[in-house]
């Protein structure tokens, strides 16, 4: 059934992600499985050894059964390719050496799988490799622990018989902000620092501006004190000046009020400090999606000065999902789920509000008011027909009243008979809903073509095809729903890339079994949900973005 296929697909996606992570972080497990061995389990796991063995067994069997036409020793997965690459870099030919760059710079990373380091080590025998790492502290802080970690480790020591005083003194004191907010960066720096072939640069890039300020008797701000403590891996106490506003906390009752307060503060800041430009300001938040609409609403409004002149703050939103920038994406996601949709009057009106859909059915924007009036006066609630309702409710005889079919019959009766009266349609009575003008009669035909497209799409989504056949069906589906003159290039590229990716996967896997539309829909929705707009940093304006880990 489609539900079983979708469940199987989602389970397969999770397992595939796990196997992909194994290639990055557990290549030794994969080597053991392909050699017919098992993973060596630490003695501390004896109590759960049987469970781990059972968990490992099915994963090992599944991994080795992938691509049955390819022998295990001939596989070209990432873990094996890394091993071959390291061996190849051990003695490359002169031709390969000539193609290598003179030096390699690696920057912008917040984490790195450990198996990359042996590759970099082998490559470093032939070229210079430089890691450029953001490091807020000039001392080694790989063993700095946060409060929660300390408590857990102290409890473990006390449980083993260590005195509470000794357990409390077993850990180095460090900066609590660094320990709490820099875990990802700490692990990355520890990985690089503990790799013997990576040497730290002898050039120190840390300045001593803070101590120079103190020596000259100049005031230092709370922000400077905090930054210096992080850099020096220490905790010190400073007395803040009353006029110090370098660090501020604002408590607001809603996200909207937060953005409004920020808007007012930035205007005040730029007015008080003309040397600060909008391009110098970056606003970070846990998830920009929670604030994107509010930022657009508040920062697009004009602000008035004392002379009545309007002013705007230039801004840009990065890390934003494409669906937030292109409302058509949400509509396409709904169309992919038509088989389970109630097809309410409000939903259909929302779909027709999209210019790309409305234009495809030759419906003008001015004609939408007539359609809304029909939905209201014909009392359309939900369901294409009685049969459609029955399938959703899993009952029989749910009735045809207030469906799109009953409304269509009344419009057609009005077109044929030309006056409002009761006529028989088979054994059922039908109250005609006449449309006097030719323009409205033509509009009724356009609306019925729209409803026919909905019904044909629902029928299509109940079928099963091969993946290659689904690509053709999807292309026809988009053509029947969209006028591509009104579809943004970003969405067109997204739809095209989906087809290209599926074609590549078909060629790579040789998968030739029919699948239900629920699987295709799941993949497409995932792409819609994860696609982001192009980054727009450093464009001369205030940048809003998601707070990324160090």
C-alpha positions as CSV (number, residue, x, y, z in Angstrom):
1,X,0.0,0.0,0.0
2,X,1.1,3.6,-0.4
3,X,1.3,4.1,3.4
4,X,3.6,1.0,3.7
5,X,5.8,2.2,0.8
6,X,6.2,5.6,2.4
7,X,7.0,4.1,5.8
8,X,9.6,1.8,4.2
9,X,11.1,4.7,2.3
10,X,11.4,6.9,5.4
11,X,13.0,4.0,7.3
12,X,15.4,3.4,4.4
13,X,16.3,7.2,4.5
14,X,17.2,7.0,8.2
15,X,19.3,3.9,7.7
16,X,21.1,5.4,4.7
17,X,21.9,8.5,6.8
18,X,23.3,6.2,9.5
19,X,25.5,4.3,7.0
20,X,26.7,7.6,5.6
21,X,27.7,8.8,9.0
22,X,29.6,5.5,9.5
23,X,31.6,6.2,6.4
24,X,32.7,9.5,8.0
25,X,33.1,8.6,11.6
26,X,33.3,4.8,11.8
27,X,35.2,3.6,8.8
28,X,36.8,0.9,11.0
29,X,33.4,-0.6,11.6
30,X,32.8,-0.8,7.8
31,X,36.2,-2.4,7.3
32,X,35.5,-5.0,10.0
33,X,32.1,-5.9,8.5
34,X,33.5,-6.3,5.0
35,X,36.2,-8.5,6.4
36,X,33.7,-10.8,8.1
37,X,34.6,-9.5,11.6
38,X,32.7,-7.8,14.4
39,X,33.3,-4.6,16.2
40,X,35.3,-4.9,19.4
41,X,33.2,-3.8,22.3
42,X,34.7,-2.1,25.3
43,X,34.6,-4.1,28.5
44,X,32.5,-1.5,30.2
45,X,29.6,-2.4,28.0
46,X,29.5,-6.1,29.1
47,X,26.0,-5.6,30.6
48,X,24.6,-4.7,27.2
49,X,27.0,-6.7,25.1
50,X,24.3,-9.1,23.8
51,X,22.0,-6.2,22.7
52,X,24.9,-4.5,20.9
53,X,25.8,-7.7,19.1
54,X,22.2,-8.2,17.9
55,X,22.1,-4.5,16.8
56,X,25.3,-4.9,15.0
57,X,24.5,-8.1,13.3
58,X,21.6,-6.9,11.2
59,X,23.4,-3.7,10.3
60,X,26.5,-5.6,9.1
61,X,24.3,-8.0,7.1
62,X,22.4,-5.2,5.5
63,X,25.6,-3.3,4.7
64,X,27.2,-6.3,3.0
65,X,24.1,-7.0,1.0
66,X,24.0,-3.6,-0.6
67,X,24.9,-3.7,-4.3
68,X,25.0,-7.6,-4.5
69,X,26.4,-7.4,-8.1
70,X,29.6,-5.8,-6.8
71,X,32.1,-7.8,-4.8
72,X,33.0,-6.3,-1.4
73,X,36.6,-5.7,-2.3
74,X,35.5,-3.8,-5.5
75,X,33.2,-1.4,-3.8
76,X,34.0,2.3,-4.2
77,X,32.3,3.8,-1.1
78,X,33.8,6.8,0.7
79,X,35.6,4.8,3.4
80,X,37.4,2.6,0.9
81,X,38.2,5.6,-1.4
82,X,39.8,7.4,1.6
83,X,42.1,4.4,2.2
84,X,43.0,4.1,-1.5
85,X,43.6,7.9,-1.6
86,X,46.0,7.8,1.3
87,X,47.9,4.9,-0.3
88,X,47.9,6.7,-3.7
89,X,49.3,9.9,-2.1
90,X,52.1,7.9,-0.6
91,X,53.8,7.6,-3.9
92,X,52.1,9.7,-6.6
93,X,53.5,9.9,-10.1
94,X,55.2,13.0,-11.4
95,X,52.1,13.8,-13.6
96,X,49.9,13.9,-10.5
97,X,52.4,15.9,-8.5
98,X,52.4,18.5,-11.3
99,X,48.6,18.9,-11.0
100,X,48.7,19.5,-7.3
101,X,48.3,23.1,-6.1
102,X,51.3,24.8,-4.5
103,X,49.4,25.2,-1.2
104,X,46.0,24.5,0.2
105,X,44.0,26.7,2.7
106,X,41.1,25.2,4.7
107,X,38.8,27.7,6.4
108,X,35.2,28.2,7.4
109,X,34.8,24.8,9.0
110,X,33.2,24.2,12.4
111,X,33.8,20.5,12.4
112,X,35.8,17.9,10.5
113,X,35.5,14.1,10.4
114,X,38.6,12.5,11.9
115,X,39.3,10.4,8.8
116,X,40.1,13.5,6.8
117,X,43.3,14.1,8.9
118,X,45.3,11.1,7.6
119,X,44.4,12.3,4.0
120,X,45.6,15.8,4.8
121,X,48.7,14.3,6.4
122,X,49.5,12.3,3.2
123,X,48.8,15.3,1.0
124,X,51.0,17.6,3.2
125,X,54.1,15.6,2.2
126,X,53.8,17.2,-1.2
127,X,52.2,20.6,-0.6
128,X,51.7,23.1,2.2
129,X,48.3,22.8,4.0
130,X,47.1,25.6,6.2
131,X,44.1,25.3,8.6
132,X,42.6,28.7,9.4
133,X,40.5,28.2,12.5
134,X,38.4,30.7,14.5
135,X,39.8,30.5,18.0
136,X,38.5,32.9,20.7
137,X,41.1,31.8,23.2
138,X,44.9,32.0,23.0
139,X,45.4,29.0,25.3
140,X,44.5,25.4,24.9
141,X,40.9,24.9,26.1
142,X,40.1,21.4,24.8
143,X,39.7,20.1,28.4
144,X,37.4,22.9,29.6
145,X,34.1,21.5,30.8
146,X,30.7,23.2,31.3
147,X,28.9,23.1,34.6
148,X,26.6,20.2,33.7
149,X,29.6,18.1,32.4
150,X,31.5,18.8,35.6
151,X,28.6,17.7,37.8
152,X,28.2,14.5,35.9
153,X,31.9,13.6,36.1
154,X,32.1,14.6,39.8
155,X,29.1,12.3,40.6
156,X,30.8,9.5,38.7
157,X,34.0,10.0,40.7
158,X,32.1,10.1,44.0
159,X,30.2,7.0,43.1
160,X,33.6,5.3,42.7
161,X,34.6,6.2,46.2
162,X,36.5,9.5,45.5
163,X,35.9,12.2,48.2
164,X,33.7,15.1,47.2
165,X,36.6,17.6,47.8
166,X,38.9,15.6,45.5
167,X,36.3,15.2,42.8
168,X,35.6,19.0,42.9
169,X,39.3,19.8,42.5
170,X,39.8,17.3,39.6
171,X,38.8,19.7,36.8
172,X,40.5,22.9,35.6
173,X,38.6,26.1,36.0
174,X,37.9,27.9,32.7
175,X,35.7,30.5,31.3
176,X,32.0,29.4,31.7
177,X,30.9,31.1,28.5
178,X,33.6,29.3,26.5
179,X,32.7,26.0,28.0
180,X,28.9,26.4,27.5
181,X,28.8,28.0,24.0
182,X,31.9,26.7,22.3
183,X,31.5,22.9,22.5
184,X,31.6,22.3,18.8
185,X,34.7,24.6,18.3
186,X,36.4,23.0,21.3
187,X,36.0,19.5,19.9
188,X,37.3,20.7,16.5
189,X,40.3,22.4,18.0
190,X,41.1,19.4,20.1
191,X,41.0,17.2,17.1
192,X,43.5,19.4,15.2
193,X,45.7,20.0,18.3
194,X,46.0,16.3,19.2
195,X,47.0,15.3,15.6
196,X,50.8,15.1,15.9
197,X,51.5,16.3,12.3
198,X,49.6,19.5,12.6
199,X,51.8,22.3,14.0
200,X,50.5,25.5,15.4
201,X,51.7,28.7,13.7
202,X,54.4,30.6,15.6
203,X,52.8,33.9,14.7
204,X,50.4,35.1,17.4
205,X,47.3,36.9,16.0
206,X,46.0,37.8,19.5
207,X,46.4,41.5,20.4
208,X,46.9,42.9,23.9
209,X,44.8,46.0,23.4
210,X,42.9,45.4,26.7
211,X,46.0,45.6,28.9
212,X,47.2,48.6,26.9
213,X,43.9,50.3,27.8
214,X,44.4,49.5,31.5
215,X,48.1,50.7,31.5
216,X,47.1,54.0,29.9
217,X,44.2,54.4,32.4
218,X,41.6,54.3,29.7
219,X,38.1,53.0,30.5
220,X,37.2,49.5,29.4
221,X,33.7,48.3,28.6
222,X,31.9,45.2,29.9
223,X,32.1,43.7,26.4
224,X,35.9,44.2,26.4
225,X,36.2,42.6,29.8
226,X,34.2,39.6,28.7
227,X,36.2,39.2,25.5
228,X,39.4,39.4,27.4
229,X,38.3,36.8,29.9
230,X,37.5,34.4,27.0
231,X,40.8,35.1,25.3
232,X,42.8,34.6,28.5
233,X,40.7,31.6,29.6
234,X,39.9,33.2,33.0
235,X,37.1,34.6,35.1
236,X,37.7,38.1,36.6
237,X,35.4,40.7,38.2
238,X,35.1,44.2,36.9
239,X,33.0,47.1,38.1
240,X,30.9,48.4,35.3
241,X,30.4,52.1,34.7
242,X,26.8,53.4,34.8
243,X,27.1,54.7,31.2
244,X,28.5,51.4,29.9
245,X,26.0,50.1,27.3
246,X,28.3,47.7,25.5
247,X,26.2,44.7,26.6
248,X,22.5,45.1,26.9
249,X,19.6,42.7,27.8
250,X,16.1,43.3,26.6
251,X,13.0,41.5,27.8
252,X,10.0,41.6,25.5
253,X,6.6,40.0,25.7
254,X,6.7,38.7,22.1
255,X,8.9,38.1,19.0
256,X,7.2,41.1,17.3
257,X,8.0,43.4,20.2
258,X,11.6,42.2,20.1
259,X,11.9,43.2,16.5
260,X,10.2,46.5,17.1
261,X,12.6,47.3,20.0
262,X,15.6,46.3,17.8
263,X,14.3,48.6,15.0
264,X,14.1,51.6,17.4
265,X,17.5,50.8,19.0
266,X,19.3,50.6,15.6
267,X,17.9,53.9,14.6
268,X,19.1,55.4,17.8
269,X,22.5,53.8,17.5
270,X,23.1,55.0,14.0
271,X,22.0,58.5,15.0
272,X,24.3,58.6,18.0
273,X,27.3,57.1,16.1
274,X,27.5,58.3,12.5
275,X,30.7,56.3,12.1
276,X,28.7,53.1,12.3
277,X,27.2,52.0,9.0
278,X,24.4,49.5,8.4
279,X,26.8,47.1,6.8
280,X,28.7,47.0,10.1
281,X,25.7,45.5,11.9
282,X,24.8,41.8,12.0
283,X,21.7,40.4,13.9
284,X,21.8,36.7,14.8
285,X,19.0,34.6,16.2
286,X,18.5,30.8,16.9
287,X,16.3,30.4,13.9
288,X,15.8,33.2,11.4
289,X,12.5,31.4,10.1
290,X,10.8,32.4,13.4
291,X,11.5,36.1,12.8
292,X,11.7,36.5,9.0
293,X,8.1,37.6,8.5
294,X,8.3,40.0,11.5
295,X,11.5,41.5,10.2
296,X,9.9,42.1,6.8
297,X,6.9,43.7,8.4
298,X,8.8,46.0,10.8
299,X,11.9,47.0,8.8
300,X,9.9,47.7,5.6
301,X,7.8,50.3,7.4
302,X,9.1,53.9,7.2
303,X,10.2,55.8,10.3
304,X,9.6,59.6,10.5
305,X,12.0,62.1,12.0
306,X,11.1,65.4,13.7
307,X,10.7,67.1,10.3
308,X,8.3,64.5,8.9
309,X,10.9,63.0,6.6
310,X,10.8,59.2,6.0
311,X,13.8,56.9,6.8
312,X,14.4,53.2,6.2
313,X,17.0,50.9,7.5
314,X,18.5,48.8,4.7
315,X,18.4,45.1,5.6
316,X,18.8,41.6,4.2
317,X,17.7,38.2,5.6
318,X,20.1,35.3,5.0
319,X,19.6,31.6,5.8
320,X,16.0,31.9,4.8
321,X,14.0,29.0,3.5
322,X,12.9,29.4,-0.1
323,X,9.3,28.7,1.0
324,X,9.4,31.9,3.1
325,X,10.6,33.9,0.1
326,X,8.3,32.1,-2.5
327,X,4.8,31.4,-1.3
328,X,4.2,29.2,-4.3
329,X,6.4,26.5,-2.7
330,X,3.8,26.0,0.1
331,X,1.1,25.7,-2.6
332,X,3.1,23.1,-4.5
333,X,3.5,21.1,-1.3
334,X,-0.2,21.1,-0.8
335,X,-0.8,20.0,-4.4
336,X,1.5,17.0,-3.7
337,X,-0.9,15.9,-1.0
338,X,-4.2,16.3,-3.0
339,X,-5.1,12.7,-2.5
340,X,-5.5,13.3,1.2
341,X,-6.9,16.8,1.0
342,X,-10.5,17.7,1.7
343,X,-10.5,20.3,-1.2
344,X,-12.3,23.0,0.7
345,X,-13.6,26.1,-0.8
346,X,-10.9,28.2,1.0
347,X,-8.1,25.9,-0.2
348,X,-9.1,26.2,-3.8
349,X,-9.4,30.0,-3.6
350,X,-5.9,30.2,-2.0
351,X,-4.5,28.1,-4.9
352,X,-6.2,30.4,-7.5
353,X,-4.6,33.4,-5.7
354,X,-1.2,32.2,-7.0
355,X,-0.6,34.1,-10.3
356,X,1.2,31.0,-11.8
357,X,-1.9,28.8,-11.2
358,X,-4.5,31.5,-12.0
359,X,-2.8,32.3,-15.3
360,X,-2.6,28.6,-16.3
361,X,-6.4,28.5,-16.3
362,X,-6.7,31.9,-18.0
363,X,-8.5,33.4,-14.9
364,X,-7.9,37.1,-14.5
365,X,-7.3,38.6,-11.0
366,X,-10.4,40.7,-11.4
367,X,-12.5,37.5,-11.9
368,X,-11.5,36.1,-8.5
369,X,-14.2,38.2,-6.9
370,X,-16.9,36.4,-9.0
371,X,-15.5,33.0,-8.0
372,X,-15.5,34.0,-4.3
373,X,-19.1,35.1,-4.6
374,X,-20.0,31.7,-6.2
375,X,-18.3,29.8,-3.4
376,X,-20.3,31.9,-0.9
377,X,-23.7,31.7,-2.6
378,X,-23.4,28.1,-3.7
379,X,-22.5,27.2,-0.1
380,X,-19.4,25.2,-1.1
381,X,-17.8,23.6,1.9
382,X,-15.5,20.6,1.0
383,X,-15.1,17.6,-1.2
384,X,-15.1,17.3,-5.0
385,X,-18.1,14.9,-5.0
386,X,-19.9,12.4,-2.9
387,X,-17.5,9.7,-4.0
388,X,-14.5,11.8,-3.0
389,X,-16.0,12.5,0.4
390,X,-16.8,8.8,0.9
391,X,-13.2,7.9,0.2
392,X,-11.9,10.4,2.8
393,X,-14.4,9.5,5.5
394,X,-14.3,5.8,4.7
395,X,-18.1,5.7,4.6
396,X,-20.8,5.4,2.0
397,X,-23.6,7.9,1.3
398,X,-22.0,11.0,2.8
399,X,-24.1,13.1,0.4
400,X,-23.3,15.4,-2.5
401,X,-24.5,18.6,-0.9
402,X,-22.1,21.5,-0.5
403,X,-19.5,19.8,-2.8
404,X,-17.8,21.3,-5.9
405,X,-19.8,18.8,-8.1
406,X,-23.1,20.1,-6.8
407,X,-22.0,23.7,-7.4
408,X,-20.9,22.8,-10.9
409,X,-24.2,21.2,-11.7
410,X,-26.0,24.3,-10.5
411,X,-23.8,26.5,-12.7
412,X,-24.3,24.3,-15.7
413,X,-28.1,24.2,-15.2
414,X,-28.1,28.0,-15.0
415,X,-26.0,28.1,-18.3
416,X,-28.4,25.7,-20.1
417,X,-31.8,26.9,-18.8
418,X,-30.9,30.5,-18.3
419,X,-33.2,31.1,-15.2
420,X,-33.2,30.2,-11.6
421,X,-35.6,27.3,-11.2
422,X,-35.5,23.6,-10.0
423,X,-34.7,21.1,-12.7
424,X,-34.2,17.3,-12.6
425,X,-30.7,15.9,-13.0
426,X,-31.4,12.2,-13.3
427,X,-33.4,11.4,-10.2
428,X,-32.0,14.4,-8.2
429,X,-33.5,17.9,-8.2
430,X,-31.1,20.7,-9.1
431,X,-31.6,24.5,-8.4
432,X,-30.1,26.3,-11.4
433,X,-27.7,29.2,-10.7
434,X,-27.8,31.3,-13.9
435,X,-25.0,33.6,-15.1
436,X,-26.4,36.1,-17.5
437,X,-23.3,37.6,-19.0
438,X,-21.1,35.6,-21.5
439,X,-18.0,36.6,-19.5
440,X,-19.3,34.9,-16.4
441,X,-20.4,31.8,-18.4
442,X,-16.9,31.6,-19.8
443,X,-15.5,32.0,-16.3
444,X,-17.7,29.1,-15.1
445,X,-16.0,26.9,-17.8
446,X,-12.6,27.9,-16.6
447,X,-13.5,27.0,-13.0
448,X,-14.7,23.6,-14.1
449,X,-11.4,23.0,-16.0
450,X,-9.6,23.8,-12.8
451,X,-11.8,21.3,-10.9
452,X,-11.1,18.7,-13.6
453,X,-7.4,19.2,-13.1
454,X,-7.8,18.6,-9.4
455,X,-9.6,15.4,-10.0
456,X,-7.1,14.1,-12.6
457,X,-4.3,15.0,-10.2
458,X,-6.0,13.0,-7.4
459,X,-6.4,10.0,-9.7
460,X,-2.7,10.3,-10.7
461,X,-1.6,10.3,-7.1
462,X,-3.4,7.0,-6.5
463,X,-1.3,5.1,-9.1
464,X,2.1,3.4,-9.1
465,X,4.8,3.9,-11.8
466,X,8.5,3.3,-12.3
467,X,10.7,6.2,-11.2
468,X,11.5,7.0,-14.8
469,X,7.8,7.1,-15.7
470,X,7.1,9.3,-12.7
471,X,9.5,11.9,-14.1
472,X,7.4,12.2,-17.2
473,X,4.1,12.3,-15.2
474,X,5.5,15.0,-12.9
475,X,6.5,17.1,-15.9
476,X,3.0,16.9,-17.3
477,X,1.6,17.6,-13.8
478,X,3.5,20.9,-13.5
479,X,2.5,21.9,-17.0
480,X,-1.1,21.3,-16.2
481,X,-1.0,23.4,-13.1
482,X,1.5,26.2,-13.7
483,X,2.1,29.0,-16.2
484,X,5.9,29.0,-16.0
485,X,6.1,32.7,-17.0
486,X,5.0,33.4,-13.5
487,X,7.2,30.8,-11.8
488,X,10.4,32.2,-10.3
489,X,13.8,31.0,-11.6
490,X,14.6,29.5,-8.2
491,X,11.6,27.3,-8.3
492,X,12.1,26.3,-11.9
493,X,15.7,25.3,-11.0
494,X,14.5,23.3,-8.0
495,X,12.0,21.3,-10.1
496,X,14.6,20.7,-12.8
497,X,17.3,19.6,-10.2
498,X,14.8,17.1,-8.7
499,X,14.4,15.4,-12.1
500,X,18.1,15.5,-12.7
501,X,18.9,14.0,-9.3
502,X,16.3,11.2,-9.7
503,X,17.7,10.3,-13.1
504,X,21.2,10.0,-11.6
505,X,20.0,7.8,-8.8
506,X,18.2,5.6,-11.2
507,X,21.4,5.2,-13.3
508,X,23.5,4.5,-10.1
509,X,21.1,2.1,-8.4
510,X,19.3,0.4,-11.2
511,X,16.1,0.6,-9.2
512,X,13.3,-0.6,-11.5
513,X,10.3,-1.3,-9.2
514,X,7.1,0.7,-9.3
515,X,6.6,3.1,-6.4
516,X,3.6,5.0,-5.2
517,X,3.2,8.8,-5.4
518,X,3.6,9.1,-1.6
519,X,7.3,8.3,-2.0
520,X,7.8,10.9,-4.8
521,X,5.8,13.4,-2.7
522,X,8.0,12.8,0.3
523,X,11.2,13.4,-1.6
524,X,9.9,16.6,-3.3
525,X,8.5,18.0,0.0
526,X,11.9,17.4,1.7
527,X,13.6,19.4,-1.1
528,X,11.0,22.2,-0.8
529,X,11.5,22.4,3.0
530,X,15.3,22.4,2.9
531,X,15.9,24.7,-0.1
532,X,17.3,28.1,1.0
533,X,17.6,31.4,-0.9
534,X,21.0,32.5,-2.0
535,X,23.2,34.1,0.8
536,X,23.3,37.9,0.8
537,X,26.0,38.9,3.3
538,X,28.1,42.0,3.1
539,X,25.8,43.9,0.7
540,X,25.9,47.3,2.4
541,X,23.0,46.6,4.7
542,X,22.0,45.2,8.1
543,X,22.3,41.4,7.9
544,X,19.9,39.1,9.7
545,X,21.0,35.4,10.0
546,X,20.8,32.2,12.0
547,X,23.2,31.9,14.9
548,X,25.7,29.2,13.8
549,X,27.8,27.2,16.2
550,X,31.5,28.2,16.4
